[in-house]
């Protein structure tokens, strides 16, 4: 199980790096093509397909280029079986701060993010 946890931590580090650097290619490498992002905004559920989100990432200025500090933190990793895991993280793209819940599946020997749900706080 330790090797699975380390593999998942590697995926999550790529996730953090991709967000911080606004690197859509890094993020694409760890998300399943069928994945989506979901959040509640204005009391409505909003679902964004992965490719729509990646296009938005490509268009934004990175937190890295703006000199923002990193605030990445893994809160929970739960390997629930040989092909399923759950990860809860905090990250930031000031002025937005996120709590993300990531569902991962192991496909063809590699862990990939299958679904992301998140909430945002603006400071």
KOLKETI-550042 format. One record per atom (N, C-alpha, C): residue in one letter; y, z, x. Coordinates in steps of 0.1 Angstrom, whole numbers, plus 5000, padded with zeros to 4 digits. Example, Ala and Ser with C-alpha at 12.3 -4.5 7.8 and 13.67 -1.06 7.14 Angstrom:
# residues 2
+-------+------+------+------+
| vexmi |   py |   pz |   px |
+-------+------+------+------+
|     A | 4943 | 5078 | 5132 |
|     A | 4955 | 5078 | 5123 |
|     A | 4967 | 5078 | 5132 |
|     S | 4978 | 5071 | 5128 |
|     S | 4989 | 5071 | 5137 |
|     S | 5000 | 5079 | 5129 |
+-------+------+------+------+
# end
This chain:
# residues 123
+-------+------+------+------+
| vexmi |   py |   pz |   px |
+-------+------+------+------+
|     X | 4988 | 5000 | 5008 |
|     X | 5000 | 5000 | 5000 |
|     X | 5013 | 5000 | 5009 |
|     X | 5012 | 5006 | 5021 |
|     X | 5024 | 5006 | 5030 |
|     X | 5028 | 4992 | 5033 |
|     X | 5018 | 4983 | 5036 |
|     X | 5022 | 4969 | 5039 |
|     X | 5029 | 4962 | 5027 |
|     X | 5024 | 4965 | 5015 |
|     X | 5031 | 4959 | 5003 |
|     X | 5045 | 4964 | 5002 |
|     X | 5047 | 4977 | 5004 |
|     X | 5060 | 4983 | 5003 |
|     X | 5069 | 4977 | 5013 |
|     X | 5065 | 4975 | 5025 |
|     X | 5073 | 4968 | 5036 |
|     X | 5076 | 4954 | 5032 |
|     X | 5067 | 4947 | 5026 |
|     X | 5070 | 4933 | 5022 |
|     X | 5080 | 4933 | 5011 |
|     X | 5079 | 4942 | 5002 |
|     X | 5089 | 4943 | 4991 |
|     X | 5103 | 4947 | 4997 |
|     X | 5103 | 4956 | 5006 |
|     X | 5116 | 4960 | 5013 |
|     X | 5122 | 4948 | 5020 |
|     X | 5114 | 4939 | 5026 |
|     X | 5120 | 4927 | 5032 |
|     X | 5126 | 4918 | 5022 |
|     X | 5120 | 4917 | 5010 |
|     X | 5125 | 4909 | 4999 |
|     X | 5139 | 4915 | 4995 |
|     X | 5139 | 4928 | 4993 |
|     X | 5151 | 4935 | 4989 |
|     X | 5162 | 4933 | 4999 |
|     X | 5159 | 4934 | 5012 |
|     X | 5169 | 4932 | 5022 |
|     X | 5175 | 4918 | 5022 |
|     X | 5166 | 4908 | 5019 |
|     X | 5171 | 4895 | 5018 |
|     X | 5180 | 4894 | 5005 |
|     X | 5177 | 4901 | 4995 |
|     X | 5185 | 4901 | 4983 |
|     X | 5199 | 4907 | 4986 |
|     X | 5199 | 4919 | 4993 |
|     X | 5212 | 4925 | 4997 |
|     X | 5220 | 4915 | 5006 |
|     X | 5214 | 4909 | 5015 |
|     X | 5221 | 4900 | 5024 |
|     X | 5226 | 4888 | 5017 |
|     X | 5218 | 4883 | 5008 |
|     X | 5223 | 4871 | 5000 |
|     X | 5235 | 4874 | 4991 |
|     X | 5235 | 4886 | 4985 |
|     X | 5246 | 4890 | 4977 |
|     X | 5259 | 4892 | 4986 |
|     X | 5257 | 4899 | 4997 |
|     X | 5268 | 4903 | 5005 |
|     X | 5274 | 4890 | 5012 |
|     X | 5266 | 4881 | 5015 |
|     X | 5270 | 4869 | 5022 |
|     X | 5273 | 4857 | 5012 |
|     X | 5271 | 4859 | 4999 |
|     X | 5272 | 4849 | 4989 |
|     X | 5264 | 4837 | 4994 |
|     X | 5251 | 4839 | 4998 |
|     X | 5242 | 4829 | 5003 |
|     X | 5232 | 4826 | 4992 |
|     X | 5235 | 4816 | 4984 |
|     X | 5226 | 4812 | 4973 |
|     X | 5212 | 4807 | 4978 |
|     X | 5211 | 4802 | 4990 |
|     X | 5198 | 4797 | 4996 |
|     X | 5189 | 4809 | 4998 |
|     X | 5195 | 4820 | 5004 |
|     X | 5187 | 4832 | 5006 |
|     X | 5182 | 4838 | 4993 |
|     X | 5191 | 4838 | 4983 |
|     X | 5187 | 4844 | 4970 |
|     X | 5177 | 4835 | 4963 |
|     X | 5178 | 4822 | 4964 |
|     X | 5169 | 4812 | 4959 |
|     X | 5155 | 4815 | 4964 |
|     X | 5154 | 4818 | 4977 |
|     X | 5141 | 4820 | 4984 |
|     X | 5133 | 4831 | 4979 |
|     X | 5140 | 4841 | 4972 |
|     X | 5132 | 4853 | 4967 |
|     X | 5131 | 4854 | 4952 |
|     X | 5137 | 4845 | 4945 |
|     X | 5136 | 4845 | 4930 |
|     X | 5127 | 4834 | 4926 |
|     X | 5119 | 4837 | 4916 |
|     X | 5110 | 4827 | 4910 |
|     X | 5119 | 4817 | 4902 |
|     X | 5115 | 4805 | 4902 |
|     X | 5123 | 4795 | 4894 |
|     X | 5126 | 4798 | 4880 |
|     X | 5116 | 4805 | 4874 |
|     X | 5118 | 4808 | 4859 |
|     X | 5125 | 4821 | 4857 |
|     X | 5130 | 4828 | 4867 |
|     X | 5137 | 4841 | 4866 |
|     X | 5151 | 4839 | 4859 |
|     X | 5156 | 4850 | 4854 |
|     X | 5169 | 4851 | 4848 |
|     X | 5175 | 4865 | 4850 |
|     X | 5187 | 4866 | 4848 |
|     X | 5195 | 4878 | 4849 |
|     X | 5200 | 4882 | 4835 |
|     X | 5198 | 4895 | 4832 |
|     X | 5203 | 4900 | 4819 |
|     X | 5211 | 4912 | 4820 |
|     X | 5221 | 4912 | 4811 |
|     X | 5230 | 4924 | 4811 |
|     X | 5236 | 4925 | 4797 |
|     X | 5241 | 4937 | 4794 |
|     X | 5248 | 4939 | 4781 |
|     X | 5263 | 4940 | 4784 |
|     X | 5270 | 4931 | 4778 |
|     X | 5285 | 4930 | 4779 |
|     X | 5291 | 4928 | 4766 |
|     X | 5301 | 4937 | 4763 |
|     X | 5307 | 4937 | 4749 |
|     X | 5297 | 4938 | 4738 |
|     X | 5287 | 4947 | 4741 |
|     X | 5277 | 4951 | 4731 |
|     X | 5267 | 4939 | 4728 |
|     X | 5267 | 4929 | 4736 |
|     X | 5259 | 4917 | 4734 |
|     X | 5250 | 4915 | 4747 |
|     X | 5238 | 4911 | 4745 |
|     X | 5229 | 4908 | 4756 |
|     X | 5233 | 4894 | 4761 |
|     X | 5235 | 4893 | 4774 |
|     X | 5238 | 4880 | 4780 |
|     X | 5227 | 4877 | 4791 |
|     X | 5221 | 4866 | 4789 |
|     X | 5210 | 4861 | 4798 |
|     X | 5215 | 4849 | 4806 |
|     X | 5214 | 4850 | 4819 |
|     X | 5218 | 4839 | 4828 |
|     X | 5206 | 4833 | 4835 |
|     X | 5203 | 4821 | 4834 |
|     X | 5192 | 4815 | 4841 |
|     X | 5195 | 4816 | 4856 |
|     X | 5185 | 4817 | 4864 |
|     X | 5186 | 4818 | 4879 |
|     X | 5196 | 4807 | 4885 |
|     X | 5193 | 4794 | 4881 |
|     X | 5201 | 4783 | 4887 |
|     X | 5216 | 4784 | 4883 |
|     X | 5219 | 4788 | 4871 |
|     X | 5233 | 4790 | 4867 |
|     X | 5239 | 4801 | 4876 |
|     X | 5232 | 4812 | 4878 |
|     X | 5237 | 4823 | 4886 |
|     X | 5239 | 4818 | 4901 |
|     X | 5230 | 4811 | 4906 |
|     X | 5231 | 4806 | 4920 |
|     X | 5243 | 4797 | 4922 |
|     X | 5246 | 4789 | 4912 |
|     X | 5258 | 4780 | 4913 |
|     X | 5270 | 4789 | 4913 |
|     X | 5271 | 4800 | 4906 |
|     X | 5282 | 4809 | 4906 |
|     X | 5283 | 4816 | 4920 |
|     X | 5272 | 4819 | 4925 |
|     X | 5272 | 4826 | 4939 |
|     X | 5277 | 4816 | 4949 |
|     X | 5274 | 4804 | 4948 |
|     X | 5278 | 4793 | 4958 |
|     X | 5294 | 4792 | 4957 |
|     X | 5300 | 4794 | 4946 |
|     X | 5314 | 4792 | 4944 |
|     X | 5323 | 4805 | 4947 |
|     X | 5316 | 4816 | 4949 |
|     X | 5325 | 4828 | 4951 |
|     X | 5327 | 4831 | 4966 |
|     X | 5337 | 4838 | 4969 |
|     X | 5340 | 4842 | 4982 |
|     X | 5332 | 4854 | 4985 |
|     X | 5325 | 4854 | 4997 |
|     X | 5316 | 4865 | 5000 |
|     X | 5323 | 4878 | 5003 |
|     X | 5316 | 4889 | 5000 |
|     X | 5321 | 4902 | 5003 |
|     X | 5322 | 4904 | 5019 |
|     X | 5313 | 4897 | 5026 |
|     X | 5313 | 4898 | 5040 |
|     X | 5326 | 4892 | 5046 |
|     X | 5330 | 4880 | 5041 |
|     X | 5342 | 4873 | 5046 |
|     X | 5354 | 4880 | 5043 |
|     X | 5354 | 4889 | 5032 |
|     X | 5365 | 4897 | 5029 |
|     X | 5366 | 4911 | 5036 |
|     X | 5355 | 4913 | 5044 |
|     X | 5355 | 4925 | 5052 |
|     X | 5351 | 4938 | 5044 |
|     X | 5345 | 4936 | 5032 |
|     X | 5341 | 4948 | 5024 |
|     X | 5329 | 4955 | 5031 |
|     X | 5329 | 4968 | 5029 |
|     X | 5318 | 4975 | 5034 |
|     X | 5306 | 4972 | 5025 |
|     X | 5294 | 4974 | 5031 |
|     X | 5282 | 4973 | 5024 |
|     X | 5279 | 4986 | 5017 |
|     X | 5273 | 4986 | 5005 |
|     X | 5269 | 4998 | 4998 |
|     X | 5255 | 4996 | 4992 |
|     X | 5246 | 4990 | 5000 |
|     X | 5233 | 4987 | 4995 |
|     X | 5224 | 4999 | 4996 |
|     X | 5216 | 5001 | 4986 |
|     X | 5207 | 5013 | 4986 |
|     X | 5195 | 5010 | 4977 |
|     X | 5183 | 5012 | 4982 |
|     X | 5171 | 5011 | 4974 |
|     X | 5169 | 5025 | 4968 |
|     X | 5169 | 5026 | 4955 |
|     X | 5167 | 5039 | 4948 |
|     X | 5152 | 5042 | 4945 |
|     X | 5145 | 5031 | 4941 |
|     X | 5131 | 5033 | 4937 |
|     X | 5123 | 5020 | 4940 |
|     X | 5111 | 5022 | 4946 |
|     X | 5102 | 5011 | 4946 |
|     X | 5089 | 5017 | 4940 |
|     X | 5084 | 5010 | 4930 |
|     X | 5072 | 5013 | 4923 |
|     X | 5062 | 5002 | 4924 |
|     X | 5052 | 5002 | 4932 |
|     X | 5042 | 4992 | 4933 |
|     X | 5032 | 4996 | 4922 |
|     X | 5032 | 4989 | 4911 |
|     X | 5024 | 4992 | 4900 |
|     X | 5010 | 4986 | 4900 |
|     X | 5008 | 4977 | 4909 |
|     X | 4995 | 4970 | 4910 |
|     X | 4995 | 4960 | 4921 |
|     X | 4985 | 4953 | 4923 |
|     X | 4984 | 4943 | 4934 |
|     X | 4993 | 4932 | 4933 |
|     X | 4998 | 4929 | 4921 |
|     X | 5007 | 4917 | 4919 |
|     X | 5020 | 4921 | 4911 |
|     X | 5023 | 4934 | 4910 |
|     X | 5035 | 4937 | 4902 |
|     X | 5042 | 4949 | 4908 |
|     X | 5055 | 4949 | 4909 |
|     X | 5063 | 4960 | 4914 |
|     X | 5076 | 4960 | 4907 |
|     X | 5083 | 4972 | 4907 |
|     X | 5096 | 4974 | 4901 |
|     X | 5105 | 4980 | 4912 |
|     X | 5117 | 4975 | 4913 |
|     X | 5126 | 4981 | 4923 |
|     X | 5140 | 4983 | 4916 |
|     X | 5145 | 4995 | 4919 |
|     X | 5159 | 4998 | 4913 |
|     X | 5168 | 5000 | 4926 |
|     X | 5180 | 4993 | 4925 |
|     X | 5189 | 4994 | 4936 |
|     X | 5203 | 4996 | 4932 |
|     X | 5211 | 5000 | 4941 |
|     X | 5226 | 5000 | 4940 |
|     X | 5231 | 4990 | 4950 |
|     X | 5241 | 4982 | 4946 |
|     X | 5248 | 4974 | 4956 |
|     X | 5263 | 4972 | 4951 |
|     X | 5271 | 4966 | 4959 |
|     X | 5285 | 4964 | 4956 |
|     X | 5291 | 4951 | 4960 |
|     X | 5299 | 4946 | 4952 |
|     X | 5308 | 4934 | 4955 |
|     X | 5321 | 4938 | 4950 |
|     X | 5328 | 4947 | 4958 |
|     X | 5341 | 4953 | 4952 |
|     X | 5350 | 4942 | 4946 |
|     X | 5356 | 4946 | 4935 |
|     X | 5356 | 4959 | 4928 |
|     X | 5345 | 4962 | 4919 |
|     X | 5334 | 4954 | 4920 |
|     X | 5323 | 4956 | 4911 |
|     X | 5311 | 4963 | 4918 |
|     X | 5306 | 4973 | 4911 |
|     X | 5294 | 4981 | 4916 |
|     X | 5283 | 4980 | 4907 |
|     X | 5271 | 4977 | 4912 |
|     X | 5260 | 4974 | 4904 |
|     X | 5248 | 4983 | 4905 |
|     X | 5241 | 4985 | 4894 |
|     X | 5228 | 4991 | 4894 |
|     X | 5219 | 4980 | 4889 |
|     X | 5209 | 4976 | 4897 |
|     X | 5200 | 4965 | 4894 |
|     X | 5186 | 4970 | 4892 |
|     X | 5179 | 4965 | 4883 |
|     X | 5164 | 4967 | 4881 |
|     X | 5158 | 4954 | 4883 |
|     X | 5149 | 4953 | 4893 |
|     X | 5143 | 4941 | 4897 |
|     X | 5128 | 4942 | 4895 |
|     X | 5123 | 4932 | 4887 |
|     X | 5108 | 4932 | 4885 |
|     X | 5103 | 4921 | 4894 |
|     X | 5093 | 4925 | 4902 |
|     X | 5087 | 4915 | 4912 |
|     X | 5073 | 4912 | 4909 |
|     X | 5069 | 4900 | 4912 |
|     X | 5055 | 4896 | 4910 |
|     X | 5051 | 4890 | 4924 |
|     X | 5038 | 4892 | 4927 |
|     X | 5032 | 4887 | 4940 |
|     X | 5025 | 4874 | 4936 |
|     X | 5031 | 4863 | 4940 |
|     X | 5026 | 4849 | 4937 |
|     X | 5023 | 4842 | 4950 |
|     X | 5011 | 4837 | 4951 |
|     X | 5006 | 4830 | 4963 |
|     X | 5009 | 4838 | 4976 |
|     X | 5006 | 4851 | 4974 |
|     X | 5007 | 4860 | 4986 |
|     X | 5021 | 4865 | 4989 |
|     X | 5031 | 4861 | 4981 |
|     X | 5045 | 4865 | 4984 |
|     X | 5051 | 4872 | 4972 |
|     X | 5059 | 4882 | 4975 |
|     X | 5066 | 4889 | 4965 |
|     X | 5079 | 4882 | 4962 |
|     X | 5081 | 4880 | 4949 |
|     X | 5093 | 4873 | 4944 |
|     X | 5099 | 4880 | 4932 |
|     X | 5112 | 4879 | 4930 |
|     X | 5119 | 4886 | 4919 |
|     X | 5116 | 4877 | 4907 |
|     X | 5111 | 4883 | 4896 |
|     X | 5108 | 4876 | 4884 |
|     X | 5119 | 4878 | 4874 |
|     X | 5125 | 4889 | 4874 |
|     X | 5136 | 4892 | 4864 |
|     X | 5145 | 4903 | 4870 |
|     X | 5158 | 4901 | 4866 |
|     X | 5168 | 4911 | 4871 |
|     X | 5175 | 4915 | 4858 |
|     X | 5176 | 4928 | 4856 |
|     X | 5186 | 4934 | 4846 |
|     X | 5195 | 4942 | 4854 |
|     X | 5208 | 4943 | 4849 |
|     X | 5218 | 4950 | 4857 |
|     X | 5229 | 4955 | 4848 |
|     X | 5236 | 4965 | 4854 |
|     X | 5248 | 4970 | 4847 |
|     X | 5259 | 4970 | 4858 |
|     X | 5271 | 4968 | 4854 |
|     X | 5283 | 4967 | 4863 |
|     X | 5293 | 4978 | 4860 |
|     X | 5298 | 4984 | 4871 |
|     X | 5310 | 4993 | 4869 |
|     X | 5321 | 4987 | 4877 |
|     X | 5333 | 4986 | 4872 |
|     X | 5345 | 4981 | 4879 |
|     X | 5353 | 4993 | 4883 |
|     X | 5357 | 4993 | 4896 |
|     X | 5365 | 5004 | 4900 |
|     X | 5378 | 4999 | 4906 |
+-------+------+------+------+
# end
